[in-house]
Structure formats: C-alpha cells, structure tokens
Amino acid sequence: MMRTQVRLLVNGEEHDLWIRSDRTLLNALHDDIGLPDVRYGCNEGVCGTCTVLVDGQPTSACLMFAVQAEGHEITTLHGLADPAGELHPLQKCFLERGGAQCGFCTPGMLLTAAALKERTPDASRDDIRYELVGNLCRCTGYTAIVDSVEAWMHGEHCGDAGEQE
C-alpha cells in the first residue's frame, strides 16, 4: 500500500508523517509521533482509552484514520498541561481526590471532562456521569473520578495540600 504525506497539528505542534492511508490516528499519535498519553485499549471505539480531542470534541483515535485528522486540531493529555509542565487543574483534582487510580483510563477521562466543561460549564453530577459513559474504568472506581471532575467543574481548588503552610 502506498504512503501518503500527512501534516497533523497535535498540541499546537505540526508533525509531518508519511503513512499508509489505513493507519489510525491512534497508531500515528502513539507510535509515529511517540505520545504515550494516547493509549491502546479495545481498538473498537468502546473503551475510551484512546480518546483525544479533535477540534475540541472527544474522539476515539482508534476509529479515525490519521489522514482524516489532517487540517484539524488534535489535543492529547499533554496538550492540557501548560508549556512549563504544570499540571492542569483537573489533573490536580484527579490526583488529590483519587480519580487517577491506576491511571490507564485517566487521559481519556480528563479530555472528555475538559470538553464537557467547554460545552457545559455548569454541568451537574448526572451530566458528568453521562458524559463519561464512553470511558471505561477497569478499577471500577467511578465515584472518585466523578468527584474529581465535579470538584474541578465547580471551581474547587485542588493540588495545594501542604503548600499553604
């Protein structure tokens, strides 16, 4: 199969790749660009592990071809942190409130929650649960995840435990 040149805008940085047209966005991001925060899961669009934002919308990277992503803005978990490497406030809430658990599903959960806040800043707990339904947690600890997202969405400050002394 022939290769096609694709220019992907990922976390504000352009990447030129020569790839087969049947290569998924997941493969391109994880293997070709080297972004470990985009994770392999079911490869069927069911688990949410590979969730990235494409033009701000949660998207299963395993269901999208990389060539389809050209011309779109792609955000991975690395794109949430500031350039100095400071964690995003949502990440701090996940760490403080135990939402990260084993961490495998965390990138997809964080990106999905960030998109929800962008669309619905006053989302309720039920809205959060509904939005995260496509992101499976194998630790079965959804309460801590929803608590973390809810705290962040309602403006609770997380991550400063012990810094104010």
Secondary structure, DSSP 8 states (H G I E B T S, - for coil): --EEEEEEEETTEEEEEEEETT-BHHHIIIIIS--TTS----SSSSS-TTEEEETTEEEEGGGSBHHHHTTSEEE-GGGTS-TT----HHHHHHHHHT-STTSSSHHHHHHHHHHHHHH-TT--HHHHHHHGGGS--TT--HHHHHHHHHHHHTT---S-TTTT-
